[in-house]
Amino acid sequence: MQNSRFTLFPNPADDRLFIDSPENLLEYSVFSVSGQKIQSGVFRKGENSIDLKNMIKGTYVVQIKTDHQTFTDKIIKR
């Protein structure tokens, strides 16, 4: 998935989801489609991925916060 400043890949994802962005990534949250927070974390400097290994297969909403904006998109964990 992509917007003007972000690309999430691969989608569908297996064990790891990568974020391509020119902005500084701060933190992330992963929600079920019903809105329950499944996991969240803080990006270390230079880090650009989210570990999905412990999540079950399904559709999720990923929210990424940067210095300038919050980006939200759906992903599929396979």
N, C-alpha and C positions, 0 to 999 in steps of 0.2 A: 504494500500500500504506500501511497506517496501523496504529499501535498507540496506546496511551494518550497518548503524548507526541510522536510523529513522524508526518509524512506525507511520502512521496516522490511527486513528480509531475513531469511526466506519466509514466505507466507503462502502455503502452510509451513509451519516450523516443526522441527523435531525436538532437539535438546537445547538449542540456543537461538535467540532472536537478536539480530544485529540492527543497530540504528545508525543510519548515515545522516548526519546533520552538520551544518557549518557552525551551529551554536554550541555553547558549553552545556553538556547534559548534567543536570543536578540530581534528580530523583525520578523514580518510576513507581507506578502501582499497576497491578493486574487485577481486573475484576471479572467475575462471572457475568454472563449476559443478564442475570437477575439483579446485578448490582452489588453482590457480596465481594469484599476485598479478599483476594486469594493470596497475594504476596505483594510486598513493596520493598524498596531499598534505595540506597543512595549510590550514585555512580562515583567511583574513584576517578581521580584525574586521568584522562586519556581512555577511560573505559567506555565501551560503546555497545555492550551486549547485556542481555538478560538471560539467566539460566532458567530453562523451562523443564529440566529433567524430572522434577518431582511433581509435575502437574499432570493430571489425567487428560486424555484426548477430549477435545471440544473447542468451542468458540469462546473467545475472551475479548475483553476490552482493555487495551493498554493505554495508560496515561503517562506521558513523558513531560517533565517540567524542565525548563531551561532558564537562563538568566532573563529571557525576554518574553516567553510565552509558555502556554500549556498546550500540548498536542495530544489528541485522543484518536485512536483508530482500533478497528477490530482485527484480530488475528485468529488463525486456526492452529491449534496444537494437534499434531498427529502422532 
